[in-house]
Amino acid sequence: RDAKETGIHSGKSPVGLAAAAVYAAALLTNEKVTQSEVSTVADISEVTIRNRYKELLEVQDGTLLA
């Protein structure tokens, strides 16, 4: 599914979603990256990254539907 289909992007900063995707990719590839490091580079809060990351997981699990 893509972000438009699930509505995960609706009303949210694309930077937050991109930062969460970077964080998720780092975890999947066993890169040692913290939410704090990603938030500094993306200039967005750790809370935003954490929330968008959780939404990405929900979409993957099929629990977040538009």
N, CA, C and O atoms as a GROMACS GRO file, in nm:
protein
  264
    1ARG      N    1   0.083  -0.118   0.000
    1ARG     CA    2   0.000   0.000   0.000
    1ARG      C    3   0.087   0.124   0.000
    1ARG      O    4   0.199   0.124   0.051
    2ASP      N    5   0.034   0.229  -0.058
    2ASP     CA    6   0.109   0.353  -0.053
    2ASP      C    7   0.044   0.451   0.045
    2ASP      O    8  -0.066   0.427   0.094
    3ALA      N    9   0.114   0.560   0.071
    3ALA     CA   10   0.069   0.657   0.172
    3ALA      C   11  -0.066   0.718   0.136
    3ALA      O   12  -0.149   0.742   0.224
    4LYS      N   13  -0.088   0.744   0.009
    4LYS     CA   14  -0.216   0.803  -0.032
    4LYS      C   15  -0.331   0.706  -0.010
    4LYS      O   16  -0.438   0.744   0.037
    5GLU      N   17  -0.309   0.581  -0.045
    5GLU     CA   18  -0.414   0.480  -0.034
    5GLU      C   19  -0.458   0.459   0.111
    5GLU      O   20  -0.576   0.441   0.139
    6THR      N   21  -0.363   0.462   0.202
    6THR     CA   22  -0.395   0.439   0.342
    6THR      C   23  -0.435   0.566   0.416
    6THR      O   24  -0.495   0.559   0.523
    7GLY      N   25  -0.401   0.682   0.358
    7GLY     CA   26  -0.434   0.808   0.424
    7GLY      C   27  -0.335   0.847   0.533
    7GLY      O   28  -0.359   0.942   0.607
    8ILE      N   29  -0.225   0.775   0.543
    8ILE     CA   30  -0.127   0.802   0.648
    8ILE      C   31  -0.064   0.940   0.632
    8ILE      O   32  -0.017   0.998   0.730
    9HIS      N   33  -0.063   0.992   0.511
    9HIS     CA   34  -0.001   1.122   0.486
    9HIS      C   35  -0.094   1.239   0.514
    9HIS      O   36  -0.049   1.353   0.525
   10SER      N   37  -0.220   1.213   0.525
   10SER     CA   38  -0.322   1.318   0.533
   10SER      C   39  -0.302   1.412   0.652
   10SER      O   40  -0.306   1.370   0.767
   11GLY      N   41  -0.280   1.540   0.621
   11GLY     CA   42  -0.268   1.642   0.724
   11GLY      C   43  -0.139   1.637   0.802
   11GLY      O   44  -0.128   1.699   0.908
   12LYS      N   45  -0.042   1.565   0.752
   12LYS     CA   46   0.084   1.549   0.825
   12LYS      C   47   0.200   1.595   0.739
   12LYS      O   48   0.195   1.593   0.616
   13SER      N   49   0.306   1.636   0.806
   13SER     CA   50   0.426   1.681   0.737
   13SER      C   51   0.492   1.566   0.661
   13SER      O   52   0.512   1.458   0.717
   14PRO      N   53   0.525   1.589   0.535
   14PRO     CA   54   0.596   1.484   0.461
   14PRO      C   55   0.735   1.457   0.521
   14PRO      O   56   0.788   1.347   0.507
   15VAL      N   57   0.792   1.557   0.587
   15VAL     CA   58   0.922   1.538   0.650
   15VAL      C   59   0.913   1.434   0.761
   15VAL      O   60   1.003   1.351   0.776
   16GLY      N   61   0.806   1.438   0.838
   16GLY     CA   62   0.788   1.342   0.946
   16GLY      C   63   0.775   1.200   0.894
   16GLY      O   64   0.834   1.108   0.950
   17LEU      N   65   0.701   1.184   0.788
   17LEU     CA   66   0.684   1.051   0.728
   17LEU      C   67   0.816   1.002   0.669
   17LEU      O   68   0.852   0.885   0.683
   18ALA      N   69   0.888   1.091   0.602
   18ALA     CA   70   1.017   1.054   0.545
   18ALA      C   71   1.116   1.016   0.655
   18ALA      O   72   1.190   0.918   0.641
   19ALA      N   73   1.118   1.093   0.762
   19ALA     CA   74   1.209   1.064   0.874
   19ALA      C   75   1.176   0.929   0.936
   19ALA      O   76   1.266   0.852   0.970
   20ALA      N   77   1.048   0.900   0.951
   20ALA     CA   78   1.007   0.771   1.006
   20ALA      C   79   1.047   0.657   0.913
   20ALA      O   80   1.086   0.550   0.959
   21ALA      N   81   1.037   0.681   0.783
   21ALA     CA   82   1.076   0.579   0.686
   21ALA      C   83   1.227   0.554   0.692
   21ALA      O   84   1.272   0.439   0.682
   22VAL      N   85   1.305   0.660   0.710
   22VAL     CA   86   1.450   0.645   0.724
   22VAL      C   87   1.481   0.565   0.851
   22VAL      O   88   1.565   0.475   0.850
   23TYR      N   89   1.414   0.599   0.959
   23TYR     CA   90   1.434   0.528   1.086
   23TYR      C   91   1.397   0.380   1.070
   23TYR      O   92   1.470   0.292   1.116
   24ALA      N   93   1.284   0.353   1.006
   24ALA     CA   94   1.240   0.214   0.985
   24ALA      C   95   1.340   0.138   0.899
   24ALA      O   96   1.372   0.023   0.928
   25ALA      N   97   1.389   0.202   0.793
   25ALA     CA   98   1.487   0.138   0.706
   25ALA      C   99   1.615   0.106   0.782
   25ALA      O  100   1.676   0.001   0.762
   26ALA      N  101   1.655   0.197   0.869
   26ALA     CA  102   1.775   0.173   0.951
   26ALA      C  103   1.756   0.052   1.041
   26ALA      O  104   1.846  -0.031   1.054
   27LEU      N  105   1.640   0.042   1.102
   27LEU     CA  106   1.612  -0.073   1.188
   27LEU      C  107   1.613  -0.203   1.108
   27LEU      O  108   1.667  -0.304   1.153
   28LEU      N  109   1.552  -0.200   0.991
   28LEU     CA  110   1.544  -0.321   0.908
   28LEU      C  111   1.680  -0.369   0.859
   28LEU      O  112   1.700  -0.488   0.834
   29THR      N  113   1.773  -0.275   0.846
   29THR     CA  114   1.906  -0.311   0.796
   29THR      C  115   2.009  -0.319   0.909
   29THR      O  116   2.130  -0.324   0.885
   30ASN      N  117   1.959  -0.321   1.033
   30ASN     CA  118   2.044  -0.332   1.151
   30ASN      C  119   2.147  -0.220   1.165
   30ASN      O  120   2.255  -0.239   1.221
   31GLU      N  121   2.112  -0.103   1.113
   31GLU     CA  122   2.197   0.015   1.133
   31GLU      C  123   2.167   0.071   1.271
   31GLU      O  124   2.051   0.076   1.313
   32LYS      N  125   2.270   0.112   1.340
   32LYS     CA  126   2.250   0.166   1.474
   32LYS      C  127   2.222   0.316   1.464
   32LYS      O  128   2.313   0.399   1.471
   33VAL      N  129   2.094   0.349   1.448
   33VAL     CA  130   2.049   0.487   1.436
   33VAL      C  131   1.939   0.509   1.538
   33VAL      O  132   1.848   0.427   1.551
   34THR      N  133   1.949   0.618   1.611
   34THR     CA  134   1.846   0.648   1.711
   34THR      C  135   1.744   0.746   1.655
   34THR      O  136   1.771   0.816   1.557
   35GLN      N  137   1.628   0.749   1.717
   35GLN     CA  138   1.528   0.848   1.679
   35GLN      C  139   1.583   0.988   1.698
   35GLN      O  140   1.551   1.078   1.620
   36SER      N  141   1.664   1.007   1.799
   36SER     CA  142   1.726   1.137   1.825
   36SER      C  143   1.816   1.180   1.710
   36SER      O  144   1.812   1.296   1.669
   37GLU      N  145   1.895   1.089   1.658
   37GLU     CA  146   1.983   1.121   1.546
   37GLU      C  147   1.903   1.158   1.422
   37GLU      O  148   1.935   1.255   1.353
   38VAL      N  149   1.800   1.081   1.393
   38VAL     CA  150   1.716   1.110   1.277
   38VAL      C  151   1.645   1.243   1.296
   38VAL      O  152   1.633   1.321   1.201
   39SER      N  153   1.598   1.270   1.416
   39SER     CA  154   1.525   1.394   1.441
   39SER      C  155   1.616   1.516   1.424
   39SER      O  156   1.572   1.620   1.374
   40THR      N  157   1.741   1.503   1.463
   40THR     CA  158   1.836   1.613   1.446
   40THR      C  159   1.861   1.642   1.299
   40THR      O  160   1.858   1.758   1.256
   41VAL      N  161   1.884   1.538   1.221
   41VAL     CA  162   1.911   1.555   1.079
   41VAL      C  163   1.788   1.607   1.005
   41VAL      O  164   1.800   1.693   0.918
   42ALA      N  165   1.672   1.555   1.039
   42ALA     CA  166   1.548   1.594   0.970
   42ALA      C  167   1.488   1.723   1.026
   42ALA      O  168   1.394   1.778   0.968
   43ASP      N  169   1.541   1.770   1.138
   43ASP     CA  170   1.489   1.890   1.205
   43ASP      C  171   1.341   1.875   1.239
   43ASP      O  172   1.259   1.961   1.208
   44ILE      N  173   1.311   1.763   1.302
   44ILE     CA  174   1.174   1.731   1.342
   44ILE      C  175   1.182   1.658   1.476
   44ILE      O  176   1.284   1.598   1.508
   45SER      N  177   1.076   1.663   1.554
   45SER     CA  178   1.083   1.607   1.690
   45SER      C  179   1.086   1.454   1.689
   45SER      O  180   1.037   1.388   1.597
   46GLU      N  181   1.145   1.400   1.795
   46GLU     CA  182   1.146   1.255   1.813
   46GLU      C  183   1.005   1.201   1.826
   46GLU      O  184   0.976   1.091   1.780
   47VAL      N  185   0.918   1.278   1.888
   47VAL     CA  186   0.778   1.235   1.906
   47VAL      C  187   0.712   1.217   1.770
   47VAL      O  188   0.638   1.121   1.749
   48THR      N  189   0.737   1.310   1.678
   48THR     CA  190   0.679   1.298   1.544
   48THR      C  191   0.731   1.173   1.475
   48THR      O  192   0.653   1.099   1.415
   49ILE      N  193   0.859   1.149   1.485
   49ILE     CA  194   0.916   1.029   1.423
   49ILE      C  195   0.854   0.904   1.484
   49ILE      O  196   0.815   0.812   1.413
   50ARG      N  197   0.845   0.902   1.615
   50ARG     CA  198   0.787   0.787   1.685
   50ARG      C  199   0.642   0.764   1.642
   50ARG      O  200   0.603   0.650   1.616
   51ASN      N  201   0.563   0.871   1.633
   51ASN     CA  202   0.422   0.857   1.594
   51ASN      C  203   0.408   0.811   1.449
   51ASN      O  204   0.326   0.724   1.421
   52ARG      N  205   0.486   0.870   1.357
   52ARG     CA  206   0.477   0.828   1.217
   52ARG      C  207   0.528   0.685   1.201
   52ARG      O  208   0.475   0.609   1.120
   53TYR      N  209   0.630   0.647   1.278
   53TYR     CA  210   0.683   0.511   1.272
   53TYR      C  211   0.576   0.411   1.316
   53TYR      O  212   0.557   0.307   1.252
   54LYS      N  213   0.505   0.442   1.423
   54LYS     CA  214   0.396   0.355   1.470
   54LYS      C  215   0.288   0.343   1.363
   54LYS      O  216   0.233   0.234   1.343
   55GLU      N  217   0.257   0.454   1.296
   55GLU     CA  218   0.156   0.449   1.189
   55GLU      C  219   0.204   0.363   1.074
   55GLU      O  220   0.125   0.288   1.016
   56LEU      N  221   0.332   0.372   1.039
   56LEU     CA  222   0.385   0.286   0.934
   56LEU      C  223   0.371   0.139   0.971
   56LEU      O  224   0.336   0.056   0.886
   57LEU      N  225   0.397   0.106   1.096
   57LEU     CA  226   0.381  -0.032   1.142
   57LEU      C  227   0.235  -0.076   1.135
   57LEU      O  228   0.206  -0.190   1.098
   58GLU      N  229   0.145   0.014   1.171
   58GLU     CA  230   0.002  -0.018   1.165
   58GLU      C  231  -0.042  -0.044   1.022
   58GLU      O  232  -0.121  -0.135   0.996
   59VAL      N  233   0.009   0.035   0.928
   59VAL     CA  234  -0.025   0.015   0.787
   59VAL      C  235   0.029  -0.120   0.741
   59VAL      O  236  -0.040  -0.194   0.671
   60GLN      N  237   0.151  -0.152   0.781
   60GLN     CA  238   0.210  -0.280   0.743
   60GLN      C  239   0.128  -0.397   0.798
   60GLN      O  240   0.109  -0.498   0.730
   61ASP      N  241   0.079  -0.382   0.920
   61ASP     CA  242  -0.001  -0.487   0.982
   61ASP      C  243  -0.145  -0.489   0.933
   61ASP      O  244  -0.219  -0.583   0.960
   62GLY      N  245  -0.184  -0.384   0.860
   62GLY     CA  246  -0.320  -0.376   0.809
   62GLY      C  247  -0.420  -0.326   0.911
   62GLY      O  248  -0.541  -0.340   0.890
   63THR      N  249  -0.373  -0.267   1.021
   63THR     CA  250  -0.467  -0.218   1.122
   63THR      C  251  -0.510  -0.074   1.099
   63THR      O  252  -0.605  -0.028   1.162
   64LEU      N  253  -0.442  -0.002   1.010
   64LEU     CA  254  -0.478   0.136   0.980
   64LEU      C  255  -0.531   0.141   0.838
   64LEU      O  256  -0.455   0.126   0.742
   65LEU      N  257  -0.658   0.161   0.825
   65LEU     CA  258  -0.720   0.165   0.693
   65LEU      C  259  -0.789   0.298   0.673
   65LEU      O  260  -0.849   0.353   0.766
   66ALA      N  261  -0.781   0.349   0.551
   66ALA     CA  262  -0.845   0.477   0.519
   66ALA      C  263  -0.995   0.461   0.506
   66ALA      O  264  -1.065   0.559   0.480
   0.00000   0.00000   0.00000
